[in-house]
Amino acid sequence: MFSFLTPKTIKPPFARYSHGVEVPAGKRLVLCSGQVGIGPDDTIPEDAGAQAELCFSNIAAILGEAGLKLSDIVRINAYVTERTYLRAYMDVRDRLFSDPAPASTLMIVSGFARPEFKVEIEAIAAG
């Protein structure tokens, strides 16, 4: 279905992600806005890993509306507010995505719209 691109001429990925993913012609794309770790009841977990879980759960719900699943994700952009949250995010991502994994970028940012948010994740899926 997808071609996962990891050229031998460049440094391999630092973690579980692909350098690129080719989506074949004729596939639909679904672009998910950045999701933060907030539940439908407005609860926000303190833990960055729990927030990442909620982010991916929200993305799964969005994709479900289009008949897609997390396994249809070809690109992830993730943001955390502290370097110490990198591992918690990556543990969740690595559990949810097997090899070959989607293309991915992870950045440390100064903050989000509300200070209690520690993680935000956006995704592109194809199906």
Secondary structure, DSSP 8 states (H G I E B T S, - for coil): --EEE--TTS---SSS-BSEEE--TT--EEEEEEEES--TTS---SSHHHHHHHHHHHHHHHHHHTT--GGGEEEEEEEESSGGGHHHHHHHHHHH--SS--EEEEEE-S--SSTT--EEEEEEEE-
